[in-house]
Structure formats: C-alpha cells, structure tokens
Amino acid sequence: MIRQFKRNYNYLGNFHLKSGLILLAINIGLYLTIKPDIKALLFYLPAIYLLSSTQITFVIASIFYAIGISFYLKIASLQSFAYIPIGILLAMPATALIHCASHMSIKPRFLNRIVGEFCGLFQLTGFPDWTIIHVIHHTYTDDPKLDPHPPMQLGYWQFTKTMREAILKSYINYYFKTFEQNDKTIAAIKKFGRTAKFDHVMKIFFWFFIFKPEIFSFLFITSIIFKMFYFSWLNYASHRPAKHGVEILNHTKGLYKIANFFSFGLFYHKNHHLKPSLFNPKYYKEETKVPSEIAA
C-alpha cells in the first residue's frame, strides 16, 4: 500500500473518491430498500454532521444529540443504554485488528486487506490512510515534527484534542517530502481532503441505514468516540517523555490486562515496536545473539 502511495501522488484522493461513490450507490440502495422515516432522518442529520467533524468536541456532542433525539422521537428506551458497553467492547478489537492489518500480521495474509477495510469502514477511516500514517509513525517514532502523534509535554486531553490535526499535519509534511510541493501536489492534497470528507460522510450514512437510529445512536457513536480516546490513550501512555528523549513502554497490569485481552496485546507497545510484524506482542521473545565463537 505504501508502494502504491509512493508511485501515485493522487493515490489517497482516488481511493476515497472510488470508496465514496461505491458507498453512495449502496446507500441509495439501502434507502430505497429500507425506506426510512423521512422525519426521523431529518432529525438525525445534525448528529451525522457532528459525527463527521474533525473536532473531537463536535464528535462527542453527536452522541448527546443522537440520544436526546432518540428519546424525543420515542425510538429509545432505558434498555437502549445496554448498547453502550457493547459499542465499547467492539471498539477495542476493531482498533487492534486495523492496526494488525496495517502490519500484515494477520494470517493468512490475504485477510489483512479484507479485515483492514472492514475495520476502517466500521471506524470511519480509510484503511490506506491508516496504514500510511502508521508507517510514518514507525519510521519517525517520537520525532516532534514527523511523528503523527508525538507525546511532547501535553496533558492527555490536549493530546487527544489535537491528535487529528497533528496526524493531518504529519501526513502533509510526509507527502510533500515524498512528492515535493508544487501546483500538482497541492491540488492533489486538496482533492484528498474533499474526497476523504465525502467518503467519511458516506460511511456514516451507511451505518445509519444498517443499524437504524437506536443502535446507531447508542452503540455505533459510542464505539467511534471510545476508539478516539482509546487510540489516543495507547499512544499517550505508551510513549512517555524521559530524560533522554522518549521511552516506549509495555503496560500489563490492572485495567491494561482487560485492554490487552480484548485488543490482542495492544498495550505491549514496547514489544510491538521491537517486532511490529507480531500479531500479539504479548508473546514477543527477545532474540538472543549467539556469540560468534560458539556459532562458528
């Protein structure tokens, strides 16, 4: 995927255009098949707008609006809140699986693209985008200018709030470093922004039609918000400022045991950076070098 990106400066823009158009066609089919209540759909449009925002505060606001409007339209009941923990539990393995797929660590190998694309659809992101950004992270780990999410000296909320902006800035820097900055590449970046937004919105409508308002509001939006904080916490807790730069840590105790169980050892983060191709870094074993005189 990174090779395709490096060969084609319009790779991500073209990907999102195709993905968005396919989802548009699917959404039209779902709309005609399901025939949702037009009044309800109009009431949920502000929630869809808020969820599509790049501002985390707007995304958080989407769940309050969606839940509130669900009760107002008498679509939800107190039992609907049972979907919230399910959304949280689904977010953890989905986050881990898209991460594993970006490293091609799922066996057999052909499953990586399938799993990655599905998890990207569920988490409202493009799998190629996720993979490219993650390659940048491993290439320039903790570099304050080139790493998509360096910890710096920020508090957790500030780190989380600025993470999307930092990722975009890192991608643009890497893009211009790869292709140089000129009229064509600037136009390509703008195209990427427009088509990614279009694709993003189509993904949201897809899940709105699939889940219908109640599950969309309580389960799906919960999952999206939780994965943002979860992924942020992974990077914030595992890359910590130290005396001589940044230290990458493993977290194995307390609540991290639960997180590692549902996320396939995701918080064994030091192990992951030592061997990124390992599906579950919990099982990383440090290779011992055989002395040359014994090996001989």
C-alpha positions in Angstrom: 0.0 0.0 0.0 2.8 2.4 0.8 4.4 1.5 -2.5 1.2 2.4 -4.4 1.1 5.7 -2.5 4.7 6.5 -3.5 4.0 5.7 -7.1 0.9 7.8 -7.4 0.6 11.2 -5.8 -3.2 11.0 -6.2 -3.5 7.6 -4.6 -5.5 8.5 -1.5 -7.6 11.1 -3.3 -8.6 8.5 -5.9 -9.1 5.8 -3.3 -11.6 7.9 -1.3 -13.4 9.0 -4.5 -14.0 5.4 -5.5 -14.9 4.3 -2.0 -17.3 7.2 -1.5 -19.0 6.6 -4.9 -19.4 2.9 -4.1 -20.9 3.7 -0.7 -23.2 6.3 -2.3 -24.6 3.7 -4.6 -25.0 1.2 -1.7 -26.7 3.9 0.5 -29.2 4.7 -2.3 -30.0 1.0 -2.5 -30.4 0.8 1.3 -32.6 3.9 1.3 -34.9 2.5 -1.3 -35.0 -0.9 0.4 -35.4 0.2 4.0 -37.5 3.3 3.2 -36.6 5.1 6.5 -38.9 7.6 8.1 -38.0 10.9 6.4 -38.9 12.9 9.5 -36.6 10.8 11.7 -33.8 11.0 9.1 -34.1 14.8 9.0 -33.9 14.9 12.8 -30.7 12.8 12.8 -28.9 14.9 10.2 -27.3 17.2 12.8 -25.9 14.1 14.6 -24.4 12.9 11.3 -23.0 16.4 10.7 -21.4 16.5 14.2 -20.0 12.9 13.9 -18.4 13.8 10.6 -16.5 16.7 12.2 -12.7 16.7 12.7 -13.2 18.4 16.0 -13.4 15.9 18.9 -15.8 18.2 20.9 -18.3 18.1 18.0 -18.0 14.3 17.8 -18.7 14.0 21.5 -21.6 16.3 21.1 -23.1 14.0 18.4 -23.9 11.2 21.0 -25.7 13.6 23.3 -27.8 15.0 20.4 -28.5 11.5 18.9 -29.5 10.0 22.3 -31.6 13.0 23.1 -33.4 13.0 19.7 -33.9 9.2 20.1 -35.9 9.7 23.3 -37.7 12.7 21.8 -38.9 10.6 18.8 -39.7 7.7 21.2 -37.3 5.4 19.4 -35.2 4.7 22.5 -35.9 3.4 26.0 -33.8 2.9 29.1 -32.9 -0.5 27.8 -31.2 1.2 24.8 -28.3 2.2 27.2 -27.3 -1.5 27.2 -25.9 -0.9 23.7 -23.2 1.5 25.1 -20.9 -1.2 26.7 -21.3 -3.3 23.5 -20.0 -0.4 21.5 -17.0 0.0 23.8 -16.2 -3.7 23.6 -16.4 -3.7 19.8 -14.1 -0.7 19.5 -11.2 -2.4 21.3 -10.7 -5.4 18.9 -11.6 -3.3 15.9 -8.8 -0.8 16.8 -6.4 -3.7 17.3 -7.3 -5.5 14.1 -6.9 -2.5 11.8 -3.5 -2.0 13.5 -2.5 -5.6 12.9 -3.8 -5.5 9.3 -1.6 -2.4 8.6 1.4 -4.6 9.6 0.2 -7.6 7.5 0.3 -9.6 10.7 -3.0 -11.5 10.2 -2.7 -15.0 8.8 -3.4 -15.9 6.0 -2.0 -12.7 4.5 -4.9 -12.1 2.1 -7.2 -11.4 5.1 -5.2 -8.3 6.0 -6.8 -6.1 3.3 -10.3 -7.5 3.9 -10.1 -7.1 7.7 -8.4 -3.7 7.4 -11.0 -2.3 5.0 -13.9 -3.6 7.1 -12.4 -2.2 10.4 -11.8 1.1 8.5 -15.4 1.2 7.4 -16.6 0.5 11.0 -14.2 3.1 12.5 -14.9 5.7 9.8 -11.4 5.8 8.4 -9.7 4.8 5.2 -7.5 1.7 5.6 -4.8 3.0 3.2 -4.7 6.3 5.2 -4.4 4.4 8.5 -1.6 2.3 7.1 0.4 5.2 5.6 0.1 7.2 8.8 1.2 4.2 10.8 4.2 3.6 8.5 5.2 7.3 9.2 4.8 6.7 12.9 7.2 3.7 12.8 9.6 5.4 10.5 9.8 8.6 12.6 8.8 7.4 16.1 8.5 10.2 18.6 10.0 12.8 16.2 8.3 16.0 17.3 7.8 17.2 13.7 7.3 14.0 11.7 5.7 11.5 14.0 1.8 11.8 13.6 1.3 11.7 17.3 4.4 12.5 19.4 3.6 12.8 23.2 5.5 16.0 23.7 4.7 17.6 27.1 0.9 17.8 26.6 -1.7 16.6 29.0 -4.0 13.8 27.9 -6.9 15.9 26.9 -4.8 18.4 25.0 -3.0 15.5 23.3 -6.3 13.9 22.4 -7.9 17.1 21.2 -5.0 18.0 18.9 -4.3 14.4 17.7 -6.3 14.6 14.4 -4.7 17.9 13.5 -1.2 16.5 14.3 -1.9 13.4 12.1 -3.0 15.5 9.2 0.0 17.9 9.5 2.3 14.9 9.7 0.8 13.4 6.6 1.1 16.6 4.6 4.7 17.0 5.6 5.5 13.4 4.6 3.5 13.8 1.3 5.5 16.9 0.3 8.7 15.3 1.4 7.8 12.3 -0.9 6.5 14.3 -4.0 7.8 17.8 -3.5 5.5 20.8 -3.2 4.2 22.2 -6.4 0.9 23.1 -8.1 0.0 19.5 -8.9 0.7 18.1 -5.4 -1.1 21.0 -3.7 -4.1 20.3 -5.9 -3.8 16.6 -5.0 -3.8 17.3 -1.3 -7.0 19.5 -1.7 -8.6 16.6 -3.7 -7.7 14.2 -0.9 -9.4 16.5 1.6 -12.6 16.8 -0.4 -12.9 13.1 -1.3 -11.9 11.9 2.2 -14.7 14.0 3.7 -17.2 12.7 1.1 -16.2 9.1 1.8 -16.4 9.8 5.6 -19.9 11.1 5.4 -21.0 8.1 3.1 -19.6 5.7 5.8 -21.7 7.4 8.4 -24.9 7.2 6.3 -24.1 3.5 5.6 -24.0 2.6 9.3 -27.1 4.8 10.0 -29.1 2.8 7.5 -27.6 -0.6 8.6 -28.0 -0.1 12.3 -31.1 2.2 12.3 -31.4 5.1 14.7 -31.4 3.4 18.1 -28.4 1.2 17.6 -26.6 3.9 15.6 -27.0 6.4 18.4 -26.2 4.2 21.4 -23.8 1.6 20.0 -22.1 2.9 16.9 -21.5 6.5 18.0 -20.2 5.2 21.4 -17.8 3.0 19.5 -16.5 5.9 17.4 -15.9 8.2 20.4 -14.4 5.4 22.5 -11.9 4.4 19.8 -10.7 8.0 19.5 -9.9 8.1 23.2 -8.6 4.6 23.3 -6.2 5.1 20.4 -5.1 8.3 21.9 -4.5 6.7 25.3 -2.5 3.9 23.7 0.0 6.5 22.2 -0.1 8.8 25.2 0.5 6.1 27.8 3.0 4.1 25.8 5.3 6.9 24.5 6.3 8.9 27.5 8.9 11.7 27.8 12.1 10.6 29.5 15.4 12.2 30.5 17.0 11.3 27.2 14.1 11.6 24.7 11.0 9.4 24.8 10.6 6.0 26.4 8.2 3.3 24.8 6.5 1.2 27.5 4.7 -2.0 27.9 1.5 -1.9 30.1 0.4 -5.2 31.6 -1.3 -4.6 34.9 -4.7 -3.6 36.2 -7.1 -2.4 33.6 -4.4 -2.9 30.9 -4.9 -6.7 31.4 -8.5 -6.2 30.2 -7.4 -3.9 27.4 -4.7 -6.4 26.2 -7.2 -9.3 26.3 -9.7 -7.5 24.0 -7.0 -5.8 21.9 -4.6 -8.7 21.3 -1.8 -7.3 23.4 -2.0 -3.8 22.0 -0.5 -2.2 25.1 2.6 -4.4 25.0 3.7 -1.4 22.9 7.4 -1.6 23.5 7.3 -5.2 22.3 5.3 -4.1 19.3 8.0 -1.5 18.3 10.6 -4.2 18.7 8.8 -6.6 16.4 5.9 -4.8 14.5 5.0 -7.9 12.5 3.9 -9.9 15.5 0.1 -10.2 15.8 0.1 -10.2 19.6 3.2 -8.5 21.0 2.5 -10.1 24.4 4.3 -13.1 23.0 7.4 -11.3 21.9 10.6 -13.1 22.9 13.8 -11.1 22.7 16.2 -12.8 20.4 19.5 -13.8 22.0 22.6 -13.4 19.8 24.8 -16.4 19.7 28.5 -15.5 20.3 30.5 -15.7 17.1 33.0 -18.2 18.5 30.1 -20.6 19.5 28.3 -20.1 16.2 31.5 -21.0 14.4 
